[in-house]
């Protein structure tokens, strides 16, 4: 159970970071 929680939490953060990075990448591509 503890292992599952540890895996679930970072996954949520990973999704948020990926979304932010993806948006930034698109903005850079449009600017360029």
MOPAC internal coordinates of N, CA, C and O (Angstrom, degrees):
PM7 1SCF
backbone

  N    0.0000 0     0.00 0     0.00 0    0    0    0
  C    1.4682 1     0.00 0     0.00 0    1    0    0
  C    1.5472 1   109.62 1     0.00 0    2    1    0
  O    1.2310 1   120.72 1   134.43 1    3    2    1
  N    1.3282 1   116.23 1   -45.57 1    3    2    1
  C    1.4633 1   118.97 1  -179.79 1    5    3    2
  C    1.5295 1   110.51 1   -63.91 1    6    5    3
  O    1.2310 1   120.87 1   141.91 1    7    6    5
  N    1.3206 1   115.94 1   -38.09 1    7    6    5
  C    1.4630 1   120.00 1   179.84 1    9    7    6
  C    1.5321 1   109.99 1   -63.57 1   10    9    7
  O    1.2310 1   120.85 1   137.56 1   11   10    9
  N    1.3311 1   115.98 1   -42.44 1   11   10    9
  C    1.4675 1   120.41 1  -178.83 1   13   11   10
  C    1.5313 1   110.19 1   -61.98 1   14   13   11
  O    1.2310 1   120.77 1   137.98 1   15   14   13
  N    1.3238 1   116.13 1   -42.02 1   15   14   13
  C    1.4727 1   120.36 1  -179.50 1   17   15   14
  C    1.5290 1   109.58 1   -64.36 1   18   17   15
  O    1.2310 1   120.51 1   138.86 1   19   18   17
  N    1.3214 1   116.63 1   -41.14 1   19   18   17
  C    1.4673 1   120.63 1  -179.05 1   21   19   18
  C    1.5306 1   110.34 1   -63.26 1   22   21   19
  O    1.2310 1   120.71 1   143.60 1   23   22   21
  N    1.3136 1   116.25 1   -36.40 1   23   22   21
  C    1.4743 1   119.67 1  -178.50 1   25   23   22
  C    1.5259 1   110.49 1   -76.40 1   26   25   23
  O    1.2310 1   120.71 1   143.93 1   27   26   25
  N    1.3222 1   116.25 1   -36.07 1   27   26   25
  C    1.4686 1   120.41 1  -176.94 1   29   27   26
  C    1.5397 1   110.87 1   -69.20 1   30   29   27
  O    1.2310 1   120.46 1   139.28 1   31   30   29
  N    1.3209 1   116.73 1   -40.72 1   31   30   29
  C    1.4676 1   119.76 1  -176.46 1   33   31   30
  C    1.5358 1   112.08 1   -63.27 1   34   33   31
  O    1.2310 1   119.69 1   126.12 1   35   34   33
  N    1.3369 1   118.19 1   -53.88 1   35   34   33
  C    1.4721 1   119.04 1  -179.60 1   37   35   34
  C    1.5308 1   111.54 1   -60.72 1   38   37   35
  O    1.2310 1   120.67 1   148.02 1   39   38   37
  N    1.3305 1   116.32 1   -31.98 1   39   38   37
  C    1.4694 1   118.75 1  -179.08 1   41   39   38
  C    1.5272 1   109.30 1   -62.49 1   42   41   39
  O    1.2310 1   120.44 1   140.37 1   43   42   41
  N    1.3093 1   116.77 1   -39.63 1   43   42   41
  C    1.4748 1   120.35 1  -179.90 1   45   43   42
  C    1.5299 1   109.40 1   -64.20 1   46   45   43
  O    1.2310 1   120.80 1   136.07 1   47   46   45
  N    1.3215 1   116.08 1   -43.93 1   47   46   45
  C    1.4735 1   119.87 1   179.42 1   49   47   46
  C    1.5300 1   109.60 1   -63.99 1   50   49   47
  O    1.2310 1   120.73 1   140.14 1   51   50   49
  N    1.3358 1   116.21 1   -39.86 1   51   50   49
  C    1.4630 1   120.70 1  -178.95 1   53   51   50
  C    1.5266 1   110.54 1   -59.88 1   54   53   51
  O    1.2310 1   121.07 1   140.14 1   55   54   53
  N    1.3388 1   115.55 1   -39.86 1   55   54   53
  C    1.4765 1   119.86 1  -179.90 1   57   55   54
  C    1.5297 1   110.30 1   -65.21 1   58   57   55
  O    1.2310 1   120.97 1   137.63 1   59   58   57
  N    1.3330 1   115.75 1   -42.37 1   59   58   57
  C    1.4738 1   119.47 1  -178.99 1   61   59   58
  C    1.5257 1   110.10 1   -65.63 1   62   61   59
  O    1.2310 1   120.79 1   135.89 1   63   62   61
  N    1.3334 1   116.09 1   -44.11 1   63   62   61
  C    1.4745 1   119.93 1  -179.64 1   65   63   62
  C    1.5226 1   109.97 1   -64.62 1   66   65   63
  O    1.2310 1   120.69 1   139.72 1   67   66   65
  N    1.3276 1   116.28 1   -40.28 1   67   66   65
  C    1.4694 1   119.62 1  -179.67 1   69   67   66
  C    1.5198 1   110.25 1   -63.66 1   70   69   67
  O    1.2310 1   120.61 1   137.89 1   71   70   69
  N    1.3234 1   116.45 1   -42.11 1   71   70   69
  C    1.4786 1   120.07 1   179.51 1   73   71   70
  C    1.5280 1   110.09 1   -61.80 1   74   73   71
  O    1.2310 1   120.39 1   135.27 1   75   74   73
  N    1.3253 1   116.85 1   -44.73 1   75   74   73
  C    1.4693 1   120.21 1  -179.11 1   77   75   74
  C    1.5276 1   109.59 1   -63.83 1   78   77   75
  O    1.2310 1   120.93 1   135.08 1   79   78   77
  N    1.3266 1   115.84 1   -44.92 1   79   78   77
  C    1.4674 1   119.90 1  -179.37 1   81   79   78
  C    1.5269 1   110.48 1   -64.22 1   82   81   79
  O    1.2310 1   120.68 1   140.10 1   83   82   81
  N    1.3371 1   116.31 1   -39.90 1   83   82   81
  C    1.4752 1   121.02 1  -179.60 1   85   83   82
  C    1.5258 1   109.99 1   -63.51 1   86   85   83
  O    1.2310 1   120.47 1   135.98 1   87   86   85
  N    1.3378 1   116.72 1   -44.02 1   87   86   85
  C    1.4766 1   120.66 1   179.95 1   89   87   86
  C    1.5277 1   109.80 1   -63.53 1   90   89   87
  O    1.2310 1   120.63 1   138.77 1   91   90   89
  N    1.3176 1   116.41 1   -41.23 1   91   90   89
  C    1.4706 1   120.52 1  -178.98 1   93   91   90
  C    1.5304 1   109.42 1   -66.06 1   94   93   91
  O    1.2310 1   121.03 1   141.56 1   95   94   93
  N    1.3324 1   115.64 1   -38.44 1   95   94   93
  C    1.4657 1   119.95 1  -179.84 1   97   95   94
  C    1.5330 1   110.55 1   -64.53 1   98   97   95
  O    1.2310 1   120.60 1   139.28 1   99   98   97
  N    1.3231 1   116.46 1   -40.72 1   99   98   97
  C    1.4748 1   120.89 1   179.72 1  101   99   98
  C    1.5332 1   109.71 1   -65.44 1  102  101   99
  O    1.2310 1   120.88 1   136.93 1  103  102  101
  N    1.3243 1   115.93 1   -43.07 1  103  102  101
  C    1.4766 1   119.81 1  -179.79 1  105  103  102
  C    1.5229 1   109.80 1   -61.28 1  106  105  103
  O    1.2310 1   120.62 1   137.77 1  107  106  105
  N    1.3357 1   116.43 1   -42.23 1  107  106  105
  C    1.4655 1   120.05 1   179.54 1  109  107  106
  C    1.5192 1   110.42 1   -64.77 1  110  109  107
  O    1.2310 1   120.40 1   139.83 1  111  110  109
  N    1.3192 1   116.83 1   -40.17 1  111  110  109
  C    1.4679 1   120.42 1  -179.14 1  113  111  110
  C    1.5328 1   109.90 1   -65.24 1  114  113  111
  O    1.2310 1   120.51 1   139.84 1  115  114  113
  N    1.3226 1   116.63 1   -40.16 1  115  114  113
  C    1.4743 1   120.48 1  -179.84 1  117  115  114
  C    1.5305 1   109.86 1   -68.62 1  118  117  115
  O    1.2310 1   120.95 1   138.77 1  119  118  117
  N    1.3235 1   115.80 1   -41.23 1  119  118  117
  C    1.4696 1   119.61 1  -179.54 1  121  119  118
  C    1.5144 1   110.25 1   -64.16 1  122  121  119
  O    1.2310 1   120.95 1   139.57 1  123  122  121
  N    1.3198 1   115.79 1   -40.43 1  123  122  121
  C    1.4726 1   119.96 1  -179.38 1  125  123  122
  C    1.5240 1   107.96 1   -74.56 1  126  125  123
  O    1.2310 1   120.10 1   180.00 1  127  126  125

